[in-house]
Amino acid sequence: PTNKNLDFHDVEVLSNGHYLLLLSETVEMDLSNIVDGGNTNAEIIANSSVEPDRTGQIYLQWNILDHIQVTDITDYYYLDRKSIDLTHINSMVEDVDGNIIISIRHFDEIAKISKSTGNFIWRMGGTKCKNNQFTFVNDTIDGFFGFSHQHSVTILENGNLLMFDNGNMKEPQYSRAVEYSFDENNKTITKVWEYRATPDIYQGLMGSVQRLPNGNTLINWTQNKILEVKPDKSIAFEMNFSNAMV
């Protein structure tokens, strides 16, 4: 059995005027022959996407389960559970060539998808990503390179990637905003800017980052703090708030 629901994480308006909708679906799968202790009818929560126009006509459909292995998940999540949040895609963005870049949080992975074939063009991720094809030039700390359990991946006007790096799989754990330049042909990625709070903030869930028209970066730590940071990392705006229910 399978069921699909609209996923709240992201909705994109494409350059052709269509929409890109993210869906979540639950699929029963026998994992007993894939991992030790795997459930014979595990409930796999994964993602798919559709491209409709304003009338609801669908032009493209894509399902990540057609292109990945269940064991691509980082070892942070255990495949012997009954219910497994497998991919947890949390952002999508259209690249300048019309293909789609997605953030697969539970794979510690960012992947570029061909709209014409549905196949991966490239896969990129930090130390815990099992399918990383890129060499991180200068983003290694305490033996861990790259990002982990990221959110809100966007393409900037300069072609760079900007993301909120939650840092779940790092030790010690800390979150940050980070911008990378990357070379698709040579498969290299270089950190060009980052912002870490002082003292560090670790936000294991949620989080977002946005480059503003004035060149500053808006960081939502979702832990009672929002910052607007200048390129020199000085703070232009700070808001602290309570998330208490009223």
Residue pairs with C-beta under 8 A, 6 or more apart in sequence:
1 27
1 28
2 25
2 26
2 27
2 28
3 25
3 26
4 23
4 24
4 25
4 48
5 23
5 24
5 25
6 21
6 22
6 23
6 24
7 22
7 23
7 24
7 47
7 89
9 22
9 89
9 90
9 91
10 22
10 89
10 90
10 91
10 92
11 19
11 20
11 21
11 22
12 19
12 20
12 92
12 93
12 94
13 19
13 20
14 20
14 51
14 94
15 94
15 98
17 53
17 54
18 51
18 52
18 53
18 59
19 51
19 52
19 53
19 54
20 49
20 50
20 51
20 92
20 94
20 100
21 49
21 50
21 51
21 52
22 47
22 49
22 89
22 92
23 47
23 48
23 49
23 50
24 45
24 46
24 47
25 45
25 46
25 47
25 48
25 63
26 43
26 44
26 45
27 43
27 44
27 46
27 65
28 41
28 42
28 43
28 44
29 41
29 42
29 44
29 70
30 38
30 39
30 40
30 41
30 42
31 38
31 39
31 40
31 42
31 70
31 79
31 80
32 38
32 39
32 40
34 70
34 71
34 79
35 70
35 71
35 79
35 80
36 80
37 80
38 79
38 80
39 80
39 81
39 82
42 79
42 81
42 82
42 83
42 84
43 82
43 83
43 84
44 65
44 70
44 84
44 86
45 83
45 84
45 85
45 86
45 87
45 88
46 63
46 64
46 65
46 86
46 87
47 64
47 87
47 88
47 89
48 61
48 62
48 63
48 64
48 65
49 60
49 61
49 62
49 92
49 100
50 58
50 60
50 61
50 62
51 58
51 59
51 60
51 61
52 58
52 59
53 59
60 115
62 113
62 118
64 87
64 89
64 104
66 118
67 118
67 119
67 120
68 87
68 107
70 79
70 84
70 86
71 79
71 130
72 107
72 109
72 130
72 131
73 79
73 84
73 86
73 87
73 106
73 107
74 106
74 107
74 108
74 128
74 129
74 130
74 148
74 169
75 128
76 106
76 128
76 149
76 168
76 169
77 84
77 85
77 86
77 106
78 84
85 106
86 106
87 104
87 105
87 106
87 107
88 104
88 105
88 106
89 102
89 103
89 104
89 105
90 103
90 105
90 151
90 152
91 102
91 103
91 151
91 152
91 153
91 154
92 100
92 101
92 102
92 103
93 100
93 101
93 153
93 154
93 155
94 100
94 101
94 155
95 101
95 112
95 155
96 155
96 159
98 115
99 112
99 113
99 114
99 115
99 121
100 112
100 113
100 115
101 110
101 111
101 112
101 113
101 153
101 155
101 161
102 110
102 111
102 112
102 113
102 153
103 109
103 110
103 150
103 151
103 152
103 153
103 163
104 110
104 111
105 149
105 150
105 151
106 149
107 125
107 129
107 130
107 131
108 125
108 126
108 127
108 128
108 129
108 146
108 147
108 148
108 149
108 150
108 169
109 123
109 124
109 125
109 129
109 131
109 132
110 123
110 124
110 125
110 150
110 153
110 161
110 163
111 120
111 122
111 123
111 124
112 120
112 121
112 122
112 123
112 184
113 119
113 120
113 121
114 120
114 121
121 184
122 133
122 134
122 184
122 187
123 129
123 131
123 132
123 133
124 132
124 133
124 134
124 182
124 189
125 131
125 132
125 146
125 147
126 132
126 136
126 144
126 145
126 146
126 147
126 148
126 169
127 143
127 144
127 145
127 146
127 148
127 169
128 148
128 169
129 146
132 146
133 187
134 182
134 187
134 188
134 189
135 187
135 188
135 189
136 145
136 146
136 189
136 190
136 191
137 188
137 189
137 190
137 191
138 190
138 191
139 145
139 146
139 178
139 180
139 189
139 190
139 191
141 170
142 170
142 171
142 172
144 169
144 170
144 171
146 189
147 163
147 165
147 167
147 178
148 165
148 166
148 167
148 168
148 169
148 170
149 166
149 167
149 168
149 169
149 204
150 163
150 164
150 165
150 166
151 163
151 164
151 166
151 206
151 207
151 208
151 209
152 163
152 164
152 207
152 208
152 209
152 210
153 161
153 162
153 163
154 161
154 162
154 163
154 209
154 210
154 211
155 161
155 162
156 162
156 179
156 211
158 181
159 181
160 179
160 180
160 181
160 182
160 192
161 179
161 180
161 181
161 182
162 177
162 178
162 179
162 209
162 210
162 211
162 217
163 177
163 178
163 180
163 209
164 175
164 176
164 177
164 207
164 208
164 209
164 219
164 220
165 175
165 176
165 177
165 178
166 175
166 203
166 204
166 205
166 207
167 173
167 174
167 175
167 176
167 202
168 204
172 200
173 202
173 204
174 196
174 200
174 201
174 202
175 196
175 197
175 200
175 201
175 202
175 203
175 207
175 221
176 194
176 195
176 196
176 197
177 194
177 195
177 209
177 217
177 219
177 229
178 191
178 193
178 194
178 195
179 191
179 192
179 193
179 194
180 189
180 190
180 191
180 192
181 189
181 190
181 192
182 188
182 189
182 190
183 189
193 231
195 217
195 219
195 227
195 229
195 233
197 221
197 225
197 227
201 221
201 223
201 225
203 221
203 222
203 223
205 222
206 222
207 220
207 221
207 222
208 219
208 220
208 222
209 217
209 218
209 219
209 220
210 217
210 218
211 217
211 218
212 218
212 228
215 230
215 231
216 228
216 229
216 230
216 231
216 236
217 228
217 229
217 231
218 226
218 227
218 228
218 229
219 226
219 227
219 228
219 229
220 226
221 227
224 240
224 241
224 242
224 243
225 238
225 239
225 240
225 241
226 237
226 238
226 239
226 241
227 235
227 237
227 238
227 239
228 235
228 236
228 237
228 238
229 235
229 236
230 236
